[in-house]
Amino acid sequence: MLSESPSFLNALLSLRYPISLVILYLGVIIALAEGLNRLWGTNSEFTRKIVHIGSGNVVLIAWWLQLPSWTLIGASFIASIIALVSYFLPILPSINSVGRKSLGTFFYAVSIGVLAQLFWSKGEPQYLAIGILIMAWGDGMAAIIGQKFGKHCYEVLGVKKSWEGSLTMMGVSFLVTSIILSWVSVPILTVVIVSLMIAIVAMALEAFSKLGIDNLTVPLGSAFVAFYLINQLL
């Protein structure tokens, strides 16, 4: 047991700089959003999307730095606690103040931990990246486009959406999935088929977002469908 301690300590020390880089990146994103919200009065929904999209990109940094799964799971746990505290106490309006009660940020953090355990720890980070980046960029851009240009609305179980936003979700999801699968050398025809299927699934799951549950269903659903289809087609 004692002989294992130095190895564990060395492992922690070797991760000091990569983890510091991730923390610095997230700190800059949150500070930017908070600054815009508190100092310049920027709409809190817009600043929330800055955090939403920016924080999702951290999976690319983690993939590049080859961080172990426990760092993502640990970060997910800490972020979940912060999100819950901010939900009940508005200490970070750039994260949770959207004019409605939503646990979206909490679900977002949880989804990272779940996917890290299921895929990252098994050496398949591409599925976590697909799930999280679809949520980050797809949902983020869908909300921005839908609010600014959405004129053709529909309703799903009491949740109002626009076709402009939903089609944005579908298009971005297709693009994100295509880039990631191409990066890991999946054949082009398989890339197109899987990306199209995932785009449709992601759009359907995002259509229902009561209490922010889509921040859980979209990442998990997209990652699971990607994993299943890739293993069926290859």
Backbone hydrogen bonds, N-H to C=O, Kabsch-Sander energy under -0.5 kcal/mol:
donor,donor_aa,acceptor,acceptor_aa,energy
4,E,1,M,-0.6
5,S,1,M,-0.9
5,S,2,L,-0.5
7,S,3,S,-0.6
8,F,4,E,-2.1
9,L,5,S,-2.7
10,N,6,P,-2.7
11,A,7,S,-2.1
12,L,8,F,-2.2
13,L,9,L,-2.5
14,S,10,N,-2.3
15,L,11,A,-1.0
15,L,12,L,-0.5
16,R,13,L,-1.2
19,I,15,L,-2.5
20,S,16,R,-2.1
21,L,17,Y,-2.2
22,V,18,P,-1.9
23,I,19,I,-2.7
24,L,20,S,-2.6
25,Y,21,L,-2.3
26,L,22,V,-2.6
27,G,23,I,-2.6
28,V,24,L,-2.3
29,I,25,Y,-2.1
30,I,26,L,-2.5
31,A,27,G,-2.7
32,L,28,V,-2.5
33,A,29,I,-2.2
34,E,30,I,-3.0
35,G,31,A,-2.6
36,L,32,L,-2.3
37,N,33,A,-2.1
38,R,34,E,-3.1
39,L,35,G,-2.2
40,W,35,G,-1.0
40,W,36,L,-0.6
42,T,36,L,-2.9
46,F,43,N,-0.5
47,T,43,N,-2.0
48,R,44,S,-2.1
49,K,45,E,-1.4
50,I,46,F,-1.4
51,V,47,T,-1.9
52,H,48,R,-2.8
53,I,49,K,-2.8
54,G,50,I,-2.5
55,S,51,V,-2.8
56,G,52,H,-1.0
57,N,53,I,-1.1
58,V,55,S,-1.3
59,V,56,G,-1.6
60,L,57,N,-1.1
61,I,57,N,-1.2
62,A,58,V,-2.7
63,W,59,V,-2.1
64,W,60,L,-2.5
65,L,61,I,-2.5
66,Q,62,A,-0.7
66,Q,63,W,-0.5
67,L,62,A,-2.2
71,T,68,P,-1.2
72,L,68,P,-0.9
73,I,69,S,-2.5
74,G,70,W,-2.5
75,A,71,T,-2.2
76,S,72,L,-2.4
77,F,73,I,-2.0
78,I,74,G,-2.3
79,A,75,A,-2.7
80,S,76,S,-2.1
81,I,77,F,-1.9
82,I,78,I,-2.3
83,A,79,A,-2.5
84,L,80,S,-2.2
85,V,81,I,-2.4
86,S,82,I,-2.6
87,Y,83,A,-1.5
88,F,84,L,-1.7
89,L,85,V,-3.0
91,I,89,L,-3.3
95,I,92,L,-2.2
96,N,92,L,-1.5
97,S,93,P,-1.4
98,V,96,N,-1.3
98,V,100,R,-0.5
102,S,100,R,-0.5
103,L,211,L,-2.2
107,F,103,L,-2.6
108,Y,104,G,-2.5
109,A,105,T,-2.0
110,V,106,F,-2.3
111,S,107,F,-2.6
112,I,108,Y,-1.3
113,G,109,A,-1.6
114,V,110,V,-2.5
115,L,111,S,-2.4
116,A,112,I,-2.2
117,Q,113,G,-2.0
118,L,114,V,-2.2
119,F,115,L,-2.7
120,W,115,L,-1.3
121,S,116,A,-2.3
122,K,119,F,-0.8
123,G,120,W,-1.7
124,E,119,F,-2.5
127,Y,124,E,-1.3
128,L,124,E,-0.6
129,A,125,P,-2.5
130,I,126,Q,-2.2
131,G,127,Y,-2.2
132,I,128,L,-2.7
133,L,129,A,-2.4
134,I,130,I,-1.9
135,M,131,G,-1.6
136,A,132,I,-2.9
137,W,133,L,-2.6
138,G,133,L,-0.8
138,G,134,I,-1.0
139,D,134,I,-1.2
140,G,135,M,-0.7
140,G,136,A,-0.9
141,M,137,W,-2.5
142,A,138,G,-2.2
143,A,139,D,-2.2
144,I,140,G,-1.8
145,I,141,M,-2.9
146,G,142,A,-2.7
147,Q,143,A,-2.3
148,K,144,I,-1.7
149,F,145,I,-3.3
150,G,145,I,-0.6
150,G,146,G,-1.5
153,C,151,K,-0.8
154,Y,161,K,-2.7
156,V,159,V,-2.7
159,V,156,V,-1.8
160,K,158,G,-0.6
161,K,154,Y,-2.9
163,W,152,H,-3.2
166,S,162,S,-2.3
167,L,163,W,-2.7
168,T,164,E,-1.5
169,M,165,G,-2.2
170,M,166,S,-2.2
171,G,167,L,-2.6
172,V,168,T,-2.7
173,S,169,M,-2.1
174,F,170,M,-2.1
175,L,171,G,-2.1
176,V,172,V,-3.0
177,T,173,S,-2.4
178,S,174,F,-2.3
179,I,175,L,-2.3
180,I,176,V,-2.2
181,L,177,T,-2.6
182,S,178,S,-2.2
183,W,179,I,-1.9
184,V,180,I,-1.4
185,S,182,S,-1.6
186,V,181,L,-2.2
191,V,187,P,-2.4
192,V,188,I,-2.3
193,I,189,L,-2.3
194,V,190,T,-2.8
195,S,191,V,-2.5
196,L,192,V,-2.1
197,M,193,I,-2.1
198,I,194,V,-2.6
199,A,195,S,-2.2
200,I,196,L,-1.9
201,V,197,M,-2.3
202,A,198,I,-3.2
203,M,199,A,-2.1
204,A,200,I,-2.2
205,L,201,V,-2.6
206,E,202,A,-2.3
207,A,203,M,-1.0
208,F,205,L,-0.9
209,S,207,A,-0.7
212,G,209,S,-2.3
213,I,210,K,-1.6
215,N,212,G,-1.9
216,L,213,I,-1.9
217,T,213,I,-2.4
218,V,214,D,-2.1
220,L,216,L,-1.8
221,G,217,T,-2.6
222,S,218,V,-2.6
223,A,219,P,-2.3
224,F,220,L,-2.6
225,V,221,G,-2.4
226,A,222,S,-2.3
227,F,223,A,-2.5
228,Y,224,F,-2.7
229,L,225,V,-2.8
230,I,226,A,-2.5
231,N,227,F,-1.9
232,Q,228,Y,-1.4
233,L,229,L,-2.6
234,L,230,I,-2.0
